[in-house]
């Protein structure tokens, strides 16, 4: 399992600071790989999904491409 996790997110990449200051969650507290998704606060996941929706529906809609 460690080999697969290392493939998706190399452990040598680190970010300073907080992922969520209101929940006192630092980037270094988030595990690497697929398990890191569960550590992201719900509001953060919603922001990511809303951004994807904005890109898909407004900025670069698939209907513009034939």
N, CA, C, O and CB atoms as a CASP TS submission, in Angstrom:
PFRMAT TS
TARGET T0000
AUTHOR 0000-0000-0000
METHOD Language model
MODEL 1
PARENT N/A
ATOM      1  N   UNK     1       0.820  -1.190   0.000  1.00  0.00           N
ATOM      2  CA  UNK     1       0.000   0.000   0.000  1.00  0.00           C
ATOM      3  C   UNK     1       0.865   1.254   0.000  1.00  0.00           C
ATOM      4  O   UNK     1       0.487   2.250  -0.618  1.00  0.00           O
ATOM      5  CB  UNK     1      -0.933  -0.002   1.199  1.00  0.00           C
ATOM      6  N   UNK     2       1.988   1.238   0.659  1.00  0.00           N
ATOM      7  CA  UNK     2       2.835   2.423   0.696  1.00  0.00           C
ATOM      8  C   UNK     2       3.351   2.788  -0.686  1.00  0.00           C
ATOM      9  O   UNK     2       3.508   3.969  -0.995  1.00  0.00           O
ATOM     10  CB  UNK     2       4.000   2.206   1.642  1.00  0.00           C
ATOM     11  N   UNK     3       3.615   1.801  -1.511  1.00  0.00           N
ATOM     12  CA  UNK     3       4.094   2.095  -2.855  1.00  0.00           C
ATOM     13  C   UNK     3       3.029   2.803  -3.674  1.00  0.00           C
ATOM     14  O   UNK     3       3.346   3.711  -4.443  1.00  0.00           O
ATOM     15  CB  UNK     3       4.528   0.816  -3.556  1.00  0.00           C
ATOM     16  N   UNK     4       1.782   2.408  -3.525  1.00  0.00           N
ATOM     17  CA  UNK     4       0.701   3.051  -4.253  1.00  0.00           C
ATOM     18  C   UNK     4       0.508   4.466  -3.742  1.00  0.00           C
ATOM     19  O   UNK     4       0.356   5.386  -4.546  1.00  0.00           O
ATOM     20  CB  UNK     4      -0.600   2.247  -4.125  1.00  0.00           C
ATOM     21  N   UNK     5       0.508   4.673  -2.424  1.00  0.00           N
ATOM     22  CA  UNK     5       0.362   6.008  -1.853  1.00  0.00           C
ATOM     23  C   UNK     5       1.500   6.918  -2.297  1.00  0.00           C
ATOM     24  O   UNK     5       1.269   8.087  -2.607  1.00  0.00           O
ATOM     25  CB  UNK     5       0.311   5.934  -0.327  1.00  0.00           C
ATOM     26  N   UNK     6       2.704   6.407  -2.330  1.00  0.00           N
ATOM     27  CA  UNK     6       3.847   7.213  -2.747  1.00  0.00           C
ATOM     28  C   UNK     6       3.734   7.599  -4.220  1.00  0.00           C
ATOM     29  O   UNK     6       4.237   8.647  -4.624  1.00  0.00           O
ATOM     30  CB  UNK     6       5.154   6.453  -2.497  1.00  0.00           C
ATOM     31  N   UNK     7       3.088   6.772  -5.014  1.00  0.00           N
ATOM     32  CA  UNK     7       2.897   7.092  -6.426  1.00  0.00           C
ATOM     33  C   UNK     7       1.954   8.283  -6.590  1.00  0.00           C
ATOM     34  O   UNK     7       2.206   9.161  -7.414  1.00  0.00           O
ATOM     35  CB  UNK     7       2.349   5.872  -7.183  1.00  0.00           C
ATOM     36  N   UNK     8       0.877   8.319  -5.815  1.00  0.00           N
ATOM     37  CA  UNK     8      -0.110   9.379  -5.951  1.00  0.00           C
ATOM     38  C   UNK     8       0.330  10.679  -5.295  1.00  0.00           C
ATOM     39  O   UNK     8       0.007  11.757  -5.795  1.00  0.00           O
ATOM     40  CB  UNK     8      -1.416   8.935  -5.364  1.00  0.00           C
ATOM     41  N   UNK     9       1.038  10.607  -4.216  1.00  0.00           N
ATOM     42  CA  UNK     9       1.454  11.818  -3.506  1.00  0.00           C
ATOM     43  C   UNK     9       2.805  11.561  -2.853  1.00  0.00           C
ATOM     44  O   UNK     9       2.868  10.983  -1.768  1.00  0.00           O
ATOM     45  CB  UNK     9       0.392  12.245  -2.438  1.00  0.00           C
ATOM     46  N   UNK    10       3.883  11.982  -3.503  1.00  0.00           N
ATOM     47  CA  UNK    10       5.203  11.750  -2.918  1.00  0.00           C
ATOM     48  C   UNK    10       5.317  12.398  -1.542  1.00  0.00           C
ATOM     49  O   UNK    10       4.872  13.529  -1.343  1.00  0.00           O
ATOM     50  CB  UNK    10       6.298  12.287  -3.843  1.00  0.00           C
ATOM     51  N   UNK    11       5.906  11.690  -0.610  1.00  0.00           N
ATOM     52  CA  UNK    11       5.961  12.177   0.765  1.00  0.00           C
ATOM     53  C   UNK    11       6.984  13.285   0.965  1.00  0.00           C
ATOM     54  O   UNK    11       7.024  13.880   2.041  1.00  0.00           O
ATOM     55  CB  UNK    11       6.269  11.042   1.693  1.00  0.00           C
ATOM     56  N   UNK    12       7.813  13.583  -0.032  1.00  0.00           N
ATOM     57  CA  UNK    12       8.815  14.619   0.141  1.00  0.00           C
ATOM     58  C   UNK    12       8.286  16.015  -0.135  1.00  0.00           C
ATOM     59  O   UNK    12       9.009  16.987   0.083  1.00  0.00           O
ATOM     60  CB  UNK    12       9.978  14.345  -0.747  1.00  0.00           C
ATOM     61  N   UNK    13       7.043  16.153  -0.607  1.00  0.00           N
ATOM     62  CA  UNK    13       6.440  17.456  -0.849  1.00  0.00           C
ATOM     63  C   UNK    13       5.704  17.887   0.407  1.00  0.00           C
ATOM     64  O   UNK    13       4.830  17.170   0.894  1.00  0.00           O
ATOM     65  CB  UNK    13       5.480  17.419  -2.072  1.00  0.00           C
ATOM     66  N   UNK    14       6.053  19.059   0.937  1.00  0.00           N
ATOM     67  CA  UNK    14       5.384  19.563   2.138  1.00  0.00           C
ATOM     68  C   UNK    14       4.985  21.020   1.938  1.00  0.00           C
ATOM     69  O   UNK    14       5.628  21.749   1.182  1.00  0.00           O
ATOM     70  CB  UNK    14       6.297  19.420   3.380  1.00  0.00           C
ATOM     71  N   UNK    15       3.941  21.431   2.606  1.00  0.00           N
ATOM     72  CA  UNK    15       3.475  22.808   2.600  1.00  0.00           C
ATOM     73  C   UNK    15       3.498  23.327   4.023  1.00  0.00           C
ATOM     74  O   UNK    15       3.157  22.605   4.960  1.00  0.00           O
ATOM     75  CB  UNK    15       2.054  22.923   1.988  1.00  0.00           C
ATOM     76  N   UNK    16       3.898  24.570   4.186  1.00  0.00           N
ATOM     77  CA  UNK    16       3.851  25.201   5.499  1.00  0.00           C
ATOM     78  C   UNK    16       2.463  25.803   5.717  1.00  0.00           C
ATOM     79  O   UNK    16       1.740  26.075   4.759  1.00  0.00           O
ATOM     80  CB  UNK    16       4.955  26.290   5.634  1.00  0.00           C
ATOM     81  N   UNK    17       2.109  26.003   6.951  1.00  0.00           N
ATOM     82  CA  UNK    17       0.871  26.700   7.264  1.00  0.00           C
ATOM     83  C   UNK    17      -0.292  25.770   7.548  1.00  0.00           C
ATOM     84  O   UNK    17      -0.137  24.570   7.775  1.00  0.00           O
ATOM     85  CB  UNK    17       0.513  27.605   6.145  1.00  0.00           C
ATOM     86  N   UNK    18      -1.477  26.392   7.523  1.00  0.00           N
ATOM     87  CA  UNK    18      -2.701  25.705   7.905  1.00  0.00           C
ATOM     88  C   UNK    18      -3.584  25.423   6.700  1.00  0.00           C
ATOM     89  O   UNK    18      -3.760  26.275   5.829  1.00  0.00           O
ATOM     90  CB  UNK    18      -3.464  26.523   8.927  1.00  0.00           C
ATOM     91  N   UNK    19      -4.128  24.237   6.663  1.00  0.00           N
ATOM     92  CA  UNK    19      -5.136  23.879   5.682  1.00  0.00           C
ATOM     93  C   UNK    19      -6.475  24.485   6.109  1.00  0.00           C
ATOM     94  O   UNK    19      -7.240  24.971   5.276  1.00  0.00           O
ATOM     95  CB  UNK    19      -5.243  22.332   5.528  1.00  0.00           C
ATOM     96  N   UNK    20      -6.746  24.449   7.403  1.00  0.00           N
ATOM     97  CA  UNK    20      -7.961  25.026   7.971  1.00  0.00           C
ATOM     98  C   UNK    20      -7.616  25.682   9.305  1.00  0.00           C
ATOM     99  O   UNK    20      -7.563  25.001  10.329  1.00  0.00           O
ATOM    100  CB  UNK    20      -9.070  23.941   8.152  1.00  0.00           C
ATOM    101  N   UNK    21      -7.380  27.001   9.308  1.00  0.00           N
ATOM    102  CA  UNK    21      -7.034  27.675  10.567  1.00  0.00           C
ATOM    103  C   UNK    21      -8.142  27.567  11.624  1.00  0.00           C
ATOM    104  O   UNK    21      -7.853  27.471  12.817  1.00  0.00           O
ATOM    105  CB  UNK    21      -6.733  29.143  10.297  1.00  0.00           C
ATOM    106  N   UNK    22      -9.410  27.580  11.188  1.00  0.00           N
ATOM    107  CA  UNK    22     -10.506  27.523  12.155  1.00  0.00           C
ATOM    108  C   UNK    22     -10.570  26.180  12.878  1.00  0.00           C
ATOM    109  O   UNK    22     -11.057  26.107  14.006  1.00  0.00           O
ATOM    110  CB  UNK    22     -11.825  27.791  11.459  1.00  0.00           C
ATOM    111  N   UNK    23     -10.081  25.115  12.234  1.00  0.00           N
ATOM    112  CA  UNK    23     -10.071  23.797  12.860  1.00  0.00           C
ATOM    113  C   UNK    23      -8.680  23.405  13.331  1.00  0.00           C
ATOM    114  O   UNK    23      -8.454  22.272  13.757  1.00  0.00           O
ATOM    115  CB  UNK    23     -10.600  22.755  11.895  1.00  0.00           C
ATOM    116  N   UNK    24      -7.743  24.354  13.250  1.00  0.00           N
ATOM    117  CA  UNK    24      -6.360  24.139  13.694  1.00  0.00           C
ATOM    118  C   UNK    24      -5.737  22.919  12.997  1.00  0.00           C
ATOM    119  O   UNK    24      -5.048  22.115  13.624  1.00  0.00           O
ATOM    120  CB  UNK    24      -6.314  23.952  15.228  1.00  0.00           C
ATOM    121  N   UNK    25      -5.995  22.801  11.689  1.00  0.00           N
ATOM    122  CA  UNK    25      -5.515  21.674  10.897  1.00  0.00           C
ATOM    123  C   UNK    25      -4.382  22.154   9.999  1.00  0.00           C
ATOM    124  O   UNK    25      -4.593  22.978   9.110  1.00  0.00           O
ATOM    125  CB  UNK    25      -6.665  21.047  10.054  1.00  0.00           C
ATOM    126  N   UNK    26      -3.189  21.639  10.233  1.00  0.00           N
ATOM    127  CA  UNK    26      -2.030  21.999   9.427  1.00  0.00           C
ATOM    128  C   UNK    26      -1.901  21.045   8.244  1.00  0.00           C
ATOM    129  O   UNK    26      -2.404  19.922   8.278  1.00  0.00           O
ATOM    130  CB  UNK    26      -0.745  21.980  10.281  1.00  0.00           C
ATOM    131  N   UNK    27      -1.217  21.509   7.196  1.00  0.00           N
ATOM    132  CA  UNK    27      -0.958  20.645   6.052  1.00  0.00           C
ATOM    133  C   UNK    27      -0.160  19.414   6.482  1.00  0.00           C
ATOM    134  O   UNK    27      -0.355  18.321   5.950  1.00  0.00           O
ATOM    135  CB  UNK    27      -0.205  21.417   4.954  1.00  0.00           C
ATOM    136  N   UNK    28       0.731  19.600   7.439  1.00  0.00           N
ATOM    137  CA  UNK    28       1.565  18.476   7.886  1.00  0.00           C
ATOM    138  C   UNK    28       0.758  17.423   8.647  1.00  0.00           C
ATOM    139  O   UNK    28       1.232  16.299   8.811  1.00  0.00           O
ATOM    140  CB  UNK    28       2.699  18.988   8.769  1.00  0.00           C
ATOM    141  N   UNK    29      -0.449  17.756   9.113  1.00  0.00           N
ATOM    142  CA  UNK    29      -1.305  16.803   9.825  1.00  0.00           C
ATOM    143  C   UNK    29      -2.067  15.879   8.871  1.00  0.00           C
ATOM    144  O   UNK    29      -2.603  14.855   9.296  1.00  0.00           O
ATOM    145  CB  UNK    29      -2.292  17.553  10.707  1.00  0.00           C
ATOM    146  N   UNK    30      -2.117  16.232   7.599  1.00  0.00           N
ATOM    147  CA  UNK    30      -2.882  15.456   6.625  1.00  0.00           C
ATOM    148  C   UNK    30      -2.015  14.302   6.127  1.00  0.00           C
ATOM    149  O   UNK    30      -0.897  14.530   5.664  1.00  0.00           O
ATOM    150  CB  UNK    30      -3.355  16.353   5.434  1.00  0.00           C
ATOM    151  N   UNK    31      -2.508  13.073   6.214  1.00  0.00           N
ATOM    152  CA  UNK    31      -1.723  11.936   5.730  1.00  0.00           C
ATOM    153  C   UNK    31      -1.581  11.970   4.212  1.00  0.00           C
ATOM    154  O   UNK    31      -2.374  12.607   3.520  1.00  0.00           O
ATOM    155  CB  UNK    31      -2.369  10.617   6.166  1.00  0.00           C
ATOM    156  N   UNK    32      -0.578  11.289   3.710  1.00  0.00           N
ATOM    157  CA  UNK    32      -0.369  11.252   2.275  1.00  0.00           C
ATOM    158  C   UNK    32      -1.251  10.195   1.627  1.00  0.00           C
ATOM    159  O   UNK    32      -1.769   9.304   2.300  1.00  0.00           O
ATOM    160  CB  UNK    32       1.096  10.987   1.957  1.00  0.00           C
ATOM    161  N   UNK    33      -1.412  10.301   0.334  1.00  0.00           N
ATOM    162  CA  UNK    33      -2.176   9.319  -0.413  1.00  0.00           C
ATOM    163  C   UNK    33      -3.671   9.515  -0.307  1.00  0.00           C
ATOM    164  O   UNK    33      -4.159  10.605  -0.008  1.00  0.00           O
ATOM    165  CB  UNK    33      -1.827   7.956   0.049  1.00  0.00           C
ATOM    166  N   UNK    34      -4.377   8.446  -0.556  1.00  0.00           N
ATOM    167  CA  UNK    34      -5.833   8.480  -0.584  1.00  0.00           C
ATOM    168  C   UNK    34      -6.414   8.780   0.793  1.00  0.00           C
ATOM    169  O   UNK    34      -7.488   9.376   0.881  1.00  0.00           O
ATOM    170  CB  UNK    34      -6.379   7.159  -1.102  1.00  0.00           C
ATOM    171  N   UNK    35      -5.746   8.392   1.856  1.00  0.00           N
ATOM    172  CA  UNK    35      -6.247   8.642   3.215  1.00  0.00           C
ATOM    173  C   UNK    35      -6.333  10.131   3.529  1.00  0.00           C
ATOM    174  O   UNK    35      -7.059  10.523   4.442  1.00  0.00           O
ATOM    175  CB  UNK    35      -5.353   7.956   4.240  1.00  0.00           C
ATOM    176  N   UNK    36      -5.617  10.955   2.801  1.00  0.00           N
ATOM    177  CA  UNK    36      -5.641  12.390   3.037  1.00  0.00           C
ATOM    178  C   UNK    36      -6.982  13.030   2.721  1.00  0.00           C
ATOM    179  O   UNK    36      -7.303  14.080   3.278  1.00  0.00           O
ATOM    180  CB  UNK    36      -4.577  13.047   2.230  1.00  0.00           C
ATOM    181  N   UNK    37      -7.768  12.428   1.846  1.00  0.00           N
ATOM    182  CA  UNK    37      -9.089  12.988   1.499  1.00  0.00           C
ATOM    183  C   UNK    37      -9.988  13.041   2.729  1.00  0.00           C
ATOM    184  O   UNK    37     -10.747  13.994   2.904  1.00  0.00           O
ATOM    185  CB  UNK    37      -9.765  12.151   0.385  1.00  0.00           C
ATOM    186  N   UNK    38      -9.905  12.027   3.574  1.00  0.00           N
ATOM    187  CA  UNK    38     -10.759  11.985   4.777  1.00  0.00           C
ATOM    188  C   UNK    38     -10.383  13.056   5.792  1.00  0.00           C
ATOM    189  O   UNK    38     -11.194  13.393   6.654  1.00  0.00           O
ATOM    190  CB  UNK    38     -10.671  10.613   5.434  1.00  0.00           C
ATOM    191  N   UNK    39      -9.175  13.594   5.708  1.00  0.00           N
ATOM    192  CA  UNK    39      -8.726  14.606   6.657  1.00  0.00           C
ATOM    193  C   UNK    39      -9.138  16.015   6.256  1.00  0.00           C
ATOM    194  O   UNK    39      -9.081  16.932   7.076  1.00  0.00           O
ATOM    195  CB  UNK    39      -7.233  14.541   6.801  1.00  0.00           C
ATOM    196  N   UNK    40      -9.554  16.201   5.002  1.00  0.00           N
ATOM    197  CA  UNK    40      -9.958  17.525   4.533  1.00  0.00           C
ATOM    198  C   UNK    40     -11.341  17.847   5.098  1.00  0.00           C
ATOM    199  O   UNK    40     -12.247  17.017   5.017  1.00  0.00           O
ATOM    200  CB  UNK    40      -9.965  17.593   2.970  1.00  0.00           C
ATOM    201  N   UNK    41     -11.514  19.050   5.672  1.00  0.00           N
ATOM    202  CA  UNK    41     -12.826  19.424   6.203  1.00  0.00           C
ATOM    203  C   UNK    41     -13.894  19.437   5.097  1.00  0.00           C
ATOM    204  O   UNK    41     -13.589  19.648   3.924  1.00  0.00           O
ATOM    205  CB  UNK    41     -12.749  20.805   6.879  1.00  0.00           C
ATOM    206  N   UNK    42     -15.126  19.212   5.492  1.00  0.00           N
ATOM    207  CA  UNK    42     -16.234  19.145   4.547  1.00  0.00           C
ATOM    208  C   UNK    42     -16.352  20.421   3.729  1.00  0.00           C
ATOM    209  O   UNK    42     -16.597  20.359   2.525  1.00  0.00           O
ATOM    210  CB  UNK    42     -17.534  18.879   5.281  1.00  0.00           C
ATOM    211  N   UNK    43     -16.183  21.575   4.359  1.00  0.00           N
ATOM    212  CA  UNK    43     -16.277  22.842   3.634  1.00  0.00           C
ATOM    213  C   UNK    43     -15.203  22.929   2.547  1.00  0.00           C
ATOM    214  O   UNK    43     -15.460  23.475   1.474  1.00  0.00           O
ATOM    215  CB  UNK    43     -16.145  24.029   4.608  1.00  0.00           C
ATOM    216  N   UNK    44     -14.033  22.411   2.801  1.00  0.00           N
ATOM    217  CA  UNK    44     -12.969  22.408   1.808  1.00  0.00           C
ATOM    218  C   UNK    44     -13.299  21.518   0.631  1.00  0.00           C
ATOM    219  O   UNK    44     -13.050  21.886  -0.517  1.00  0.00           O
ATOM    220  CB  UNK    44     -11.672  21.967   2.432  1.00  0.00           C
ATOM    221  N   UNK    45     -13.856  20.350   0.904  1.00  0.00           N
ATOM    222  CA  UNK    45     -14.260  19.453  -0.184  1.00  0.00           C
ATOM    223  C   UNK    45     -15.371  20.080  -1.028  1.00  0.00           C
ATOM    224  O   UNK    45     -15.389  19.927  -2.249  1.00  0.00           O
ATOM    225  CB  UNK    45     -14.726  18.099   0.382  1.00  0.00           C
ATOM    226  N   UNK    46     -16.291  20.781  -0.375  1.00  0.00           N
ATOM    227  CA  UNK    46     -17.363  21.457  -1.111  1.00  0.00           C
ATOM    228  C   UNK    46     -16.805  22.558  -2.001  1.00  0.00           C
ATOM    229  O   UNK    46     -17.274  22.740  -3.124  1.00  0.00           O
ATOM    230  CB  UNK    46     -18.397  22.040  -0.141  1.00  0.00           C
ATOM    231  N   UNK    47     -15.805  23.298  -1.512  1.00  0.00           N
ATOM    232  CA  UNK    47     -15.177  24.333  -2.329  1.00  0.00           C
ATOM    233  C   UNK    47     -14.541  23.724  -3.571  1.00  0.00           C
ATOM    234  O   UNK    47     -14.641  24.290  -4.660  1.00  0.00           O
ATOM    235  CB  UNK    47     -14.126  25.098  -1.516  1.00  0.00           C
ATOM    236  N   UNK    48     -13.897  22.590  -3.419  1.00  0.00           N
ATOM    237  CA  UNK    48     -13.273  21.919  -4.552  1.00  0.00           C
ATOM    238  C   UNK    48     -14.340  21.484  -5.559  1.00  0.00           C
ATOM    239  O   UNK    48     -14.175  21.681  -6.763  1.00  0.00           O
ATOM    240  CB  UNK    48     -12.449  20.703  -4.076  1.00  0.00           C
ATOM    241  N   UNK    49     -15.430  20.894  -5.072  1.00  0.00           N
ATOM    242  CA  UNK    49     -16.497  20.439  -5.964  1.00  0.00           C
ATOM    243  C   UNK    49     -17.176  21.602  -6.671  1.00  0.00           C
ATOM    244  O   UNK    49     -17.498  21.498  -7.855  1.00  0.00           O
ATOM    245  CB  UNK    49     -17.529  19.639  -5.186  1.00  0.00           C
ATOM    246  N   UNK    50     -17.401  22.723  -5.958  1.00  0.00           N
ATOM    247  CA  UNK    50     -18.002  23.899  -6.587  1.00  0.00           C
ATOM    248  C   UNK    50     -17.086  24.478  -7.653  1.00  0.00           C
ATOM    249  O   UNK    50     -17.560  24.951  -8.687  1.00  0.00           O
ATOM    250  CB  UNK    50     -18.320  24.963  -5.537  1.00  0.00           C
ATOM    251  N   UNK    51     -15.780  24.447  -7.415  1.00  0.00           N
ATOM    252  CA  UNK    51     -14.840  24.926  -8.423  1.00  0.00           C
ATOM    253  C   UNK    51     -14.901  24.045  -9.672  1.00  0.00           C
ATOM    254  O   UNK    51     -14.920  24.552 -10.793  1.00  0.00           O
ATOM    255  CB  UNK    51     -13.408  24.954  -7.856  1.00  0.00           C
ATOM    256  N   UNK    52     -14.933  22.723  -9.473  1.00  0.00           N
ATOM    257  CA  UNK    52     -15.056  21.813 -10.612  1.00  0.00           C
ATOM    258  C   UNK    52     -16.345  22.095 -11.392  1.00  0.00           C
ATOM    259  O   UNK    52     -16.340  22.103 -12.623  1.00  0.00           O
ATOM    260  CB  UNK    52     -15.029  20.345 -10.133  1.00  0.00           C
ATOM    261  N   UNK    53     -17.437  22.326 -10.677  1.00  0.00           N
ATOM    262  CA  UNK    53     -18.711  22.613 -11.334  1.00  0.00           C
ATOM    263  C   UNK    53     -18.637  23.922 -12.110  1.00  0.00           C
ATOM    264  O   UNK    53     -19.162  24.009 -13.220  1.00  0.00           O
ATOM    265  CB  UNK    53     -19.846  22.673 -10.302  1.00  0.00           C
ATOM    266  N   UNK    54     -17.999  24.930 -11.547  1.00  0.00           N
ATOM    267  CA  UNK    54     -17.849  26.213 -12.234  1.00  0.00           C
ATOM    268  C   UNK    54     -17.064  26.046 -13.530  1.00  0.00           C
ATOM    269  O   UNK    54     -17.445  26.579 -14.572  1.00  0.00           O
ATOM    270  CB  UNK    54     -17.152  27.234 -11.322  1.00  0.00           C
ATOM    271  N   UNK    55     -15.973  25.305 -13.455  1.00  0.00           N
ATOM    272  CA  UNK    55     -15.153  25.084 -14.645  1.00  0.00           C
ATOM    273  C   UNK    55     -15.951  24.313 -15.692  1.00  0.00           C
ATOM    274  O   UNK    55     -15.923  24.658 -16.873  1.00  0.00           O
ATOM    275  CB  UNK    55     -13.856  24.320 -14.285  1.00  0.00           C
ATOM    276  N   UNK    56     -16.656  23.281 -15.266  1.00  0.00           N
ATOM    277  CA  UNK    56     -17.383  22.432 -16.212  1.00  0.00           C
ATOM    278  C   UNK    56     -18.592  23.143 -16.818  1.00  0.00           C
ATOM    279  O   UNK    56     -18.858  22.987 -18.010  1.00  0.00           O
ATOM    280  CB  UNK    56     -17.835  21.154 -15.521  1.00  0.00           C
ATOM    281  N   UNK    57     -19.319  23.910 -16.036  1.00  0.00           N
ATOM    282  CA  UNK    57     -20.575  24.487 -16.507  1.00  0.00           C
ATOM    283  C   UNK    57     -20.426  25.881 -17.107  1.00  0.00           C
ATOM    284  O   UNK    57     -21.154  26.221 -18.040  1.00  0.00           O
ATOM    285  CB  UNK    57     -21.552  24.541 -15.379  1.00  0.00           C
ATOM    286  N   UNK    58     -19.515  26.688 -16.605  1.00  0.00           N
ATOM    287  CA  UNK    58     -19.449  28.078 -17.036  1.00  0.00           C
ATOM    288  C   UNK    58     -18.179  28.419 -17.813  1.00  0.00           C
ATOM    289  O   UNK    58     -18.250  29.044 -18.871  1.00  0.00           O
ATOM    290  CB  UNK    58     -19.555  28.973 -15.844  1.00  0.00           C
ATOM    291  N   UNK    59     -17.057  28.027 -17.314  1.00  0.00           N
ATOM    292  CA  UNK    59     -15.796  28.467 -17.899  1.00  0.00           C
ATOM    293  C   UNK    59     -15.441  27.674 -19.142  1.00  0.00           C
ATOM    294  O   UNK    59     -15.124  28.262 -20.176  1.00  0.00           O
ATOM    295  CB  UNK    59     -14.682  28.353 -16.886  1.00  0.00           C
ATOM    296  N   UNK    60     -15.487  26.362 -19.065  1.00  0.00           N
ATOM    297  CA  UNK    60     -15.142  25.496 -20.189  1.00  0.00           C
ATOM    298  C   UNK    60     -16.185  24.392 -20.362  1.00  0.00           C
ATOM    299  O   UNK    60     -15.874  23.218 -20.159  1.00  0.00           O
ATOM    300  CB  UNK    60     -13.746  24.883 -19.985  1.00  0.00           C
ATOM    301  N   UNK    61     -17.416  24.747 -20.734  1.00  0.00           N
ATOM    302  CA  UNK    61     -18.463  23.721 -20.841  1.00  0.00           C
ATOM    303  C   UNK    61     -18.155  22.729 -21.962  1.00  0.00           C
ATOM    304  O   UNK    61     -17.640  23.100 -23.018  1.00  0.00           O
ATOM    305  CB  UNK    61     -19.833  24.379 -21.086  1.00  0.00           C
ATOM    306  N   UNK    62     -18.475  21.482 -21.713  1.00  0.00           N
ATOM    307  CA  UNK    62     -18.208  20.420 -22.674  1.00  0.00           C
ATOM    308  C   UNK    62     -19.026  20.611 -23.950  1.00  0.00           C
ATOM    309  O   UNK    62     -18.641  20.101 -25.002  1.00  0.00           O
ATOM    310  CB  UNK    62     -18.510  19.056 -22.053  1.00  0.00           C
ATOM    311  N   UNK    63     -20.136  21.326 -23.881  1.00  0.00           N
ATOM    312  CA  UNK    63     -20.971  21.538 -25.067  1.00  0.00           C
ATOM    313  C   UNK    63     -20.277  22.432 -26.094  1.00  0.00           C
ATOM    314  O   UNK    63     -20.688  22.454 -27.255  1.00  0.00           O
ATOM    315  CB  UNK    63     -22.312  22.154 -24.665  1.00  0.00           C
ATOM    316  N   UNK    64     -19.240  23.167 -25.701  1.00  0.00           N
ATOM    317  CA  UNK    64     -18.502  24.019 -26.632  1.00  0.00           C
ATOM    318  C   UNK    64     -17.559  23.226 -27.533  1.00  0.00           C
ATOM    319  O   UNK    64     -17.056  23.751 -28.526  1.00  0.00           O
ATOM    320  CB  UNK    64     -17.715  25.055 -25.866  1.00  0.00           C
ATOM    321  N   UNK    65     -17.323  21.980 -27.191  1.00  0.00           N
ATOM    322  CA  UNK    65     -16.390  21.163 -27.949  1.00  0.00           C
ATOM    323  C   UNK    65     -17.147  20.105 -28.746  1.00  0.00           C
ATOM    324  O   UNK    65     -18.048  19.442 -28.231  1.00  0.00           O
ATOM    325  CB  UNK    65     -15.362  20.503 -27.014  1.00  0.00           C
ATOM    326  N   UNK    66     -16.773  19.966 -29.974  1.00  0.00           N
ATOM    327  CA  UNK    66     -17.468  18.953 -30.788  1.00  0.00           C
ATOM    328  C   UNK    66     -16.503  17.903 -31.280  1.00  0.00           C
ATOM    329  O   UNK    66     -16.906  16.972 -31.978  1.00  0.00           O
ATOM    330  CB  UNK    66     -18.177  19.602 -31.979  1.00  0.00           C
TER
END
